């Protein structure tokens, strides 16, 4: 394929013209890429002509390539993590030799795409790929230089190698982007599905919790309403109790007033009885005086009768008068004694009346004290009932406020359920 004319002359290489060399793709974009770098069938023939020399030196080319690659710690770690140096060296040797087949077809493109996918999987970033490929291209140029070709031929072969390397880099970098985008899209889909699952689960949980909250709120509202109704009944009963208490208080006040009047009247009666007793005492004194006068009159009448007897006939008229006076004195004495007896009886009755009045006064005083205590008790009951009514009203207001809050929570729960439904709809559309 190539022959050395002499050491003093430059070497030449026979250009391959095999039938399998050429461009066998129809994709307009690919053909446009080839045109832009001016990679022609002739260039492929030049490249194929270099194949024997590349095969002869491929071990050194690959060694130089991996010597540079493994000098970078990050790349060395990538190699050790995903493969082995020897395995990758063997793969690269086959890959380089295939570059010099001089045939661009779908198989050629597919192998480059696989290389790009592998680079993406092992996180070999484009910057490292480009740097490594520059080392590879430099080694291939060195093979050309060592062939000691003419300057014109060196330029042609180097130019052909630059074109095929550039085209390969285009394919690999493009597939880098495509495959990376595919992985990103898959990752997005995975994230999207994960988000859908997570948010869907949260949404379902929220919806269930919202329903439970709604049911609980309904029960709370009903319970609050029942408590409120019970409070209203309690307030009504307390108000009725307050009314009864007020009426009882008014009756006790009235009884207390009547008892006070009775106490006053019994006090007046006691005074009147005392005055009656004093009058009886005075009458008794008068009676004693009358009895004394009657005795003296009787004695005087007796003396007059004695003197009339002494006077004889002349004293008969005086004797009659004296006799009448004595009779009158005896009647007066008898009447006065009866009056004294009546006064004595009246004094006994007066004493009993005084004692009865004193007993009544004591009872009235006890009744007044009891009424006062009852008034205090009724006043305390009335105050307690008023406080209870006030407390019931406050509790009723608080329960009403609580019911409003619960209804607000219920509305929020309904809104949360609607949001959860919208979230579910959004997730299904996600």
Secondary structure per residue as TSV (DSSP state, phi and psi in degrees):
chain	resnum	aa	ss	phi	psi
A	1	X	-	360.0	-36.6
A	2	X	E	-132.8	155.2
A	3	X	E	-138.8	146.0
A	4	X	-	-97.7	119.8
A	5	X	-	-72.3	-52.5
A	6	X	-	-167.8	167.4
A	7	X	T	-70.4	-25.9
A	8	X	T	-83.4	-12.8
A	9	X	S	-110.5	159.7
A	10	X	-	-75.9	146.4
A	11	X	B	-76.3	157.6
A	12	X	E	-131.2	156.0
A	13	X	E	-121.6	133.2
A	14	X	-	-75.5	129.5
A	15	X	-	-78.7	130.3
A	16	X	-	-73.4	144.8
A	17	X	-	-136.9	36.8
A	18	X	-	-66.9	154.1
A	19	X	T	-70.0	-28.3
A	20	X	T	-80.9	-0.8
A	21	X	-	-87.0	134.7
A	22	X	E	152.4	-172.4
A	23	X	E	-107.9	116.5
A	24	X	-	-121.3	43.0
A	25	X	-	-125.0	156.6
A	26	X	-	-123.2	-1.5
A	27	X	-	-64.7	121.7
A	28	X	H	-58.0	-39.2
A	29	X	H	-66.1	-40.8
A	30	X	H	-65.4	-43.7
A	31	X	H	-62.7	-36.7
A	32	X	H	-65.4	-39.7
A	33	X	H	-60.6	-43.8
A	34	X	H	-62.7	-41.7
A	35	X	H	-64.1	-38.2
A	36	X	H	-64.1	-37.3
A	37	X	H	-91.4	-0.9
A	38	X	T	59.6	39.8
A	39	X	-	-87.5	111.8
A	40	X	-	-111.4	176.8
A	41	X	H	-62.2	-36.9
A	42	X	H	-60.7	-41.5
A	43	X	H	-62.2	-39.0
A	44	X	H	-65.9	-35.9
A	45	X	H	-64.0	-42.8
A	46	X	H	-59.5	-44.2
A	47	X	H	-63.2	-43.8
A	48	X	H	-63.7	-30.8
A	49	X	H	-66.3	-25.9
A	50	X	T	-84.6	-7.9
A	51	X	H	-54.8	-46.5
A	52	X	H	-59.1	-39.1
A	53	X	H	-70.1	-35.5
A	54	X	H	-68.7	-42.1
A	55	X	H	-61.1	-35.9
A	56	X	H	-69.8	-30.8
A	57	X	H	-113.1	8.7
A	58	X	H	-63.8	-32.5
A	59	X	H	-62.4	-46.2
A	60	X	H	-65.4	-36.9
A	61	X	H	-63.0	-46.5
A	62	X	H	-66.2	-38.5
A	63	X	H	-62.0	-44.7
A	64	X	H	-63.0	-38.9
A	65	X	H	-61.3	-49.8
A	66	X	H	-77.8	-21.8
A	67	X	H	-63.3	-41.5
A	68	X	H	-71.2	-41.0
A	69	X	H	-63.5	-46.7
A	70	X	T	-74.4	-7.4
A	71	X	T	-76.6	-13.4
A	72	X	S	-96.5	116.5
A	73	X	H	-56.1	-40.0
A	74	X	H	-64.3	-40.9
A	75	X	H	-71.3	-37.2
A	76	X	H	-63.0	-38.4
A	77	X	H	-66.0	-38.3
A	78	X	H	-62.3	-45.1
A	79	X	H	-61.7	-46.1
A	80	X	H	-67.3	-31.2
A	81	X	H	-75.9	-37.0
A	82	X	H	-108.5	-14.0
A	83	X	S	-163.9	-153.7
A	84	X	-	-131.5	157.4
A	85	X	H	-62.3	-44.0
A	86	X	H	-64.8	-41.3
A	87	X	H	-63.4	-43.5
A	88	X	H	-67.5	-35.0
A	89	X	H	-62.9	-42.4
A	90	X	H	-65.2	-41.9
A	91	X	H	-61.7	-43.5
A	92	X	H	-65.9	-36.0
A	93	X	H	-60.2	-46.9
A	94	X	H	-62.7	-39.8
A	95	X	H	-63.6	-44.3
A	96	X	H	-65.3	-44.5
A	97	X	H	-61.8	-38.5
A	98	X	H	-64.5	-28.9
A	99	X	H	-60.5	-30.2
A	100	X	T	-97.3	16.2
A	101	X	T	-69.4	-24.7
A	102	X	-	77.2	21.5
A	103	X	E	-130.0	119.3
A	104	X	E	-109.7	106.4
A	105	X	S	-137.5	-171.0
A	106	X	H	-65.1	-33.7
A	107	X	H	-62.5	-42.9
A	108	X	H	-59.7	-46.0
A	109	X	H	-66.2	-41.5
A	110	X	H	-63.8	-39.7
A	111	X	H	-63.2	-38.1
A	112	X	H	-68.1	-35.8
A	113	X	H	-66.0	-38.9
A	114	X	H	-63.3	-40.0
A	115	X	H	-59.3	-45.3
A	116	X	H	-63.3	-42.3
A	117	X	H	-62.1	-41.2
A	118	X	H	-63.7	-40.7
A	119	X	H	-61.3	-39.7
A	120	X	H	-66.3	-42.0
A	121	X	H	-63.0	-38.6
A	122	X	T	-91.7	8.4
A	123	X	T	61.9	37.4
A	124	X	-	-87.3	104.3
A	125	X	-	-70.7	153.9
A	126	X	H	-53.2	-35.2
A	127	X	H	-61.0	-39.5
A	128	X	H	-72.1	-36.9
A	129	X	H	-62.0	-46.7
A	130	X	H	-63.2	-43.1
A	131	X	H	-63.0	-43.2
A	132	X	H	-65.9	-38.8
A	133	X	H	-67.8	-30.6
A	134	X	H	-64.1	-38.7
A	135	X	H	-64.2	-41.3
A	136	X	H	-63.1	-45.7
A	137	X	H	-62.9	-38.1
A	138	X	H	-62.7	-40.6
A	139	X	H	-65.5	-39.0
A	140	X	H	-66.0	-39.3
A	141	X	H	-63.0	-36.7
A	142	X	H	-62.8	-36.3
A	143	X	H	-60.2	-42.2
A	144	X	H	-63.8	-44.5
A	145	X	H	-62.7	-34.3
A	146	X	H	-74.0	-12.7
A	147	X	T	-78.4	-9.4
A	148	X	T	53.3	53.0
A	149	X	B	-85.4	170.3
A	150	X	-	-68.5	158.3
A	151	X	H	-58.0	-39.2
A	152	X	H	-65.0	-43.4
A	153	X	H	-68.2	-38.8
A	154	X	H	-57.3	-44.5
A	155	X	H	-62.9	-41.6
A	156	X	H	-63.2	-48.3
A	157	X	H	-67.7	-41.3
A	158	X	H	-64.1	-38.4
A	159	X	H	-65.1	-41.8
A	160	X	H	-63.8	-42.1
A	161	X	H	-64.1	-41.3
A	162	X	H	-59.3	-41.4
A	163	X	H	-65.7	-46.6
A	164	X	H	-66.6	-36.7
A	165	X	H	-66.5	-41.1
A	166	X	H	-63.6	-43.3
A	167	X	H	-63.7	-42.4
A	168	X	H	-63.2	-40.6
A	169	X	H	-64.2	-37.9
A	170	X	H	-59.7	-47.3
A	171	X	H	-61.7	-47.5
A	172	X	H	-65.2	-46.1
A	173	X	H	-65.7	-38.2
A	174	X	H	-63.2	-42.5
A	175	X	H	-69.5	-32.3
A	176	X	H	-50.2	-54.1
A	177	X	H	-63.1	-46.2
A	178	X	H	-62.5	-48.3
A	179	X	H	-69.5	-38.6
A	180	X	H	-61.6	-42.2
A	181	X	H	-63.7	-38.3
A	182	X	H	-62.9	-45.0
A	183	X	H	-64.3	-40.6
A	184	X	H	-62.2	-42.9
A	185	X	H	-64.8	-40.7
A	186	X	H	-62.9	-41.8
A	187	X	H	-63.8	-40.6
A	188	X	H	-61.5	-43.4
A	189	X	H	-62.7	-42.0
A	190	X	H	-62.7	-44.8
A	191	X	H	-62.6	-41.9
A	192	X	H	-61.1	-44.8
A	193	X	H	-65.4	-40.6
A	194	X	H	-63.4	-44.4
A	195	X	H	-61.3	-42.0
A	196	X	H	-61.7	-43.3
A	197	X	H	-64.4	-46.9
A	198	X	H	-65.1	-52.7
A	199	X	H	-66.7	-35.5
A	200	X	H	-61.1	-44.0
A	201	X	H	-62.8	-43.3
A	202	X	H	-62.5	-44.0
A	203	X	H	-62.1	-43.6
A	204	X	H	-62.6	-42.2
A	205	X	H	-63.5	-42.6
A	206	X	H	-62.5	-43.2
A	207	X	H	-62.6	-44.0
A	208	X	H	-64.6	-45.0
A	209	X	H	-62.7	-38.4
A	210	X	H	-63.2	-42.1
A	211	X	H	-64.3	-44.2
A	212	X	H	-62.0	-42.2
A	213	X	H	-62.7	-41.7
A	214	X	H	-61.8	-44.0
A	215	X	H	-63.7	-43.4
A	216	X	H	-63.2	-41.6
A	217	X	H	-62.7	-41.3
A	218	X	H	-60.5	-44.8
A	219	X	H	-62.6	-42.6
A	220	X	H	-62.7	-42.6
A	221	X	H	-62.0	-44.5
A	222	X	H	-63.2	-44.3
A	223	X	H	-62.5	-43.2
A	224	X	H	-62.4	-38.4
A	225	X	H	-65.1	-42.9
A	226	X	H	-62.9	-44.5
A	227	X	H	-61.6	-40.7
A	228	X	H	-63.2	-43.2
A	229	X	H	-62.6	-42.9
A	230	X	H	-62.3	-39.7
A	231	X	H	-63.6	-40.3
A	232	X	H	-62.4	-42.6
A	233	X	H	-62.6	-42.0
A	234	X	H	-63.2	-42.3
A	235	X	H	-62.0	-42.4
A	236	X	H	-62.1	-45.2
A	237	X	H	-63.7	-40.8
A	238	X	H	-64.4	-39.6
A	239	X	H	-64.6	-40.5
A	240	X	H	-62.5	-42.9
A	241	X	H	-61.9	-40.6
A	242	X	H	-63.1	-39.0
A	243	X	H	-64.0	-46.8
A	244	X	H	-61.5	-42.1
A	245	X	H	-62.1	-42.0
A	246	X	H	-64.0	-42.7
A	247	X	H	-63.9	-43.9
A	248	X	H	-61.6	-40.9
A	249	X	H	-61.0	-42.8
A	250	X	H	-64.4	-40.7
A	251	X	H	-65.0	-42.7
A	252	X	H	-64.6	-39.1
A	253	X	H	-60.3	-43.2
A	254	X	H	-63.9	-44.6
A	255	X	H	-61.6	-39.9
A	256	X	H	-62.9	-41.3
A	257	X	H	-63.2	-45.4
A	258	X	H	-61.7	-42.5
A	259	X	H	-62.1	-39.0
A	260	X	H	-61.7	-40.8
A	261	X	H	-64.9	-42.4
A	262	X	H	-60.7	-43.5
A	263	X	H	-59.9	-40.7
A	264	X	H	-65.6	-43.2
A	265	X	H	-65.9	-42.2
A	266	X	H	-64.1	-33.5
A	267	X	H	-65.3	-42.4
A	268	X	H	-63.4	-42.7
A	269	X	H	-60.8	-41.6
A	270	X	H	-60.3	-42.4
A	271	X	H	-62.8	-43.8
A	272	X	H	-64.0	-41.3
A	273	X	H	-64.3	-39.9
A	274	X	H	-61.5	-42.1
A	275	X	H	-63.6	-41.1
A	276	X	H	-61.5	-40.3
A	277	X	H	-63.8	-40.9
A	278	X	H	-64.5	-41.3
A	279	X	H	-63.5	-41.8
A	280	X	H	-60.0	-40.3
A	281	X	H	-63.4	-43.0
A	282	X	H	-64.7	-42.8
A	283	X	H	-61.8	-41.1
A	284	X	H	-61.4	-39.1
A	285	X	H	-63.7	-42.2
A	286	X	H	-62.9	-41.8
A	287	X	H	-60.5	-44.9
A	288	X	H	-61.1	-40.0
A	289	X	H	-63.9	-44.1
A	290	X	H	-63.6	-41.1
A	291	X	H	-60.6	-42.3
A	292	X	H	-62.6	-44.9
A	293	X	H	-63.9	-40.4
A	294	X	H	-63.1	-39.5
A	295	X	H	-64.2	-44.5
A	296	X	H	-64.5	-39.8
A	297	X	H	-64.6	-40.8
A	298	X	H	-63.7	-41.7
A	299	X	H	-65.1	-39.7
A	300	X	H	-65.2	-40.4
A	301	X	H	-64.3	-38.7
A	302	X	H	-63.9	-45.2
A	303	X	H	-61.3	-40.4
A	304	X	H	-64.6	-38.0
A	305	X	H	-66.2	-38.9
A	306	X	H	-64.1	-44.3
A	307	X	H	-68.2	-35.5
A	308	X	H	-67.5	-36.3
A	309	X	H	-65.9	-37.3
A	310	X	H	-66.8	-33.2
A	311	X	H	-76.2	-14.2
A	312	X	G	77.5	-134.6
A	313	X	G	-63.7	-33.0
A	314	X	G	-72.8	-16.8
A	315	X	G	-102.5	6.1
A	316	X	H	-63.8	-44.9
A	317	X	H	-62.9	-40.0
A	318	X	H	-67.2	-33.0
A	319	X	H	-66.1	-38.7
A	320	X	H	-63.1	-44.2
A	321	X	H	-63.4	-42.0
A	322	X	H	-64.0	-36.4
A	323	X	H	-64.7	-42.3
A	324	X	H	-65.1	-40.5
A	325	X	H	-62.2	-40.5
A	326	X	H	-63.5	-42.6
A	327	X	H	-60.6	-43.6
A	328	X	H	-63.6	-37.8
A	329	X	H	-66.2	-40.2
A	330	X	H	-64.1	-43.2
A	331	X	H	-62.8	-40.5
A	332	X	H	-63.3	-42.6
A	333	X	H	-61.7	-43.5
A	334	X	H	-63.1	-44.4
A	335	X	H	-64.2	-39.8
A	336	X	H	-66.7	-37.1
A	337	X	H	-64.5	-41.3
A	338	X	H	-61.4	-41.4
A	339	X	H	-63.1	-40.3
A	340	X	H	-62.3	-42.5
A	341	X	H	-61.0	-42.5
A	342	X	H	-63.6	-40.0
A	343	X	H	-64.4	-39.2
A	344	X	H	-62.5	-43.7
A	345	X	H	-62.1	-42.6
A	346	X	H	-62.7	-37.7
A	347	X	H	-64.6	-41.0
A	348	X	H	-62.3	-44.4
A	349	X	H	-65.0	-39.6
A	350	X	H	-61.6	-40.3
A	351	X	H	-60.3	-43.6
A	352	X	H	-63.4	-41.2
A	353	X	H	-63.2	-44.0
A	354	X	H	-58.9	-44.0
A	355	X	H	-62.9	-42.8
A	356	X	H	-62.5	-42.0
A	357	X	H	-63.6	-40.2
A	358	X	H	-62.8	-41.4
A	359	X	H	-61.4	-42.9
A	360	X	H	-63.2	-42.0
A	361	X	H	-61.4	-40.6
A	362	X	H	-63.9	-44.3
A	363	X	H	-61.1	-43.2
A	364	X	H	-63.1	-42.0
A	365	X	H	-61.5	-44.0
A	366	X	H	-61.9	-40.4
A	367	X	H	-63.8	-39.5
A	368	X	H	-63.6	-42.6
A	369	X	H	-62.6	-44.9
A	370	X	H	-63.8	-39.7
A	371	X	H	-62.4	-40.0
A	372	X	H	-62.6	-43.0
A	373	X	H	-65.5	-39.1
A	374	X	H	-64.1	-39.5
A	375	X	H	-61.2	-42.9
A	376	X	H	-62.3	-43.2
A	377	X	H	-63.3	-45.5
A	378	X	H	-64.9	-36.1
A	379	X	H	-65.6	-42.2
A	380	X	H	-64.2	-42.6
A	381	X	H	-61.0	-45.2
A	382	X	H	-62.1	-43.1
A	383	X	H	-64.1	-42.5
A	384	X	H	-62.8	-42.2
A	385	X	H	-64.2	-41.7
A	386	X	H	-61.7	-43.4
A	387	X	H	-62.8	-40.8
A	388	X	H	-62.5	-42.9
A	389	X	H	-61.5	-43.9
A	390	X	H	-62.6	-42.8
A	391	X	H	-64.8	-42.7
A	392	X	H	-58.9	-43.1
A	393	X	H	-64.2	-41.2
A	394	X	H	-63.9	-44.6
A	395	X	H	-62.8	-40.2
A	396	X	H	-60.5	-41.7
A	397	X	H	-64.7	-42.6
A	398	X	H	-63.0	-40.1
A	399	X	H	-66.6	-38.3
A	400	X	H	-62.7	-42.9
A	401	X	H	-62.6	-41.6
A	402	X	H	-62.9	-40.5
A	403	X	H	-62.1	-40.4
A	404	X	H	-63.1	-42.3
A	405	X	H	-62.7	-43.5
A	406	X	H	-62.6	-40.9
A	407	X	H	-64.0	-37.8
A	408	X	H	-62.9	-42.5
A	409	X	H	-61.3	-40.8
A	410	X	H	-61.1	-42.6
A	411	X	H	-63.5	-41.1
A	412	X	H	-64.1	-38.7
A	413	X	H	-63.8	-41.0
A	414	X	H	-63.1	-41.7
A	415	X	H	-64.6	-39.6
A	416	X	H	-62.4	-38.9
A	417	X	H	-65.7	-40.2
A	418	X	H	-64.6	-40.0
A	419	X	H	-63.2	-42.0
A	420	X	H	-62.0	-39.0
A	421	X	H	-65.3	-43.4
A	422	X	H	-63.6	-37.3
A	423	X	H	-64.1	-42.2
A	424	X	H	-61.2	-42.3
A	425	X	H	-62.2	-43.8
A	426	X	H	-62.3	-40.8
A	427	X	H	-64.2	-41.3
A	428	X	H	-64.0	-31.1
A	429	X	H	-86.3	-9.9
A	430	X	-	-68.4	360.0
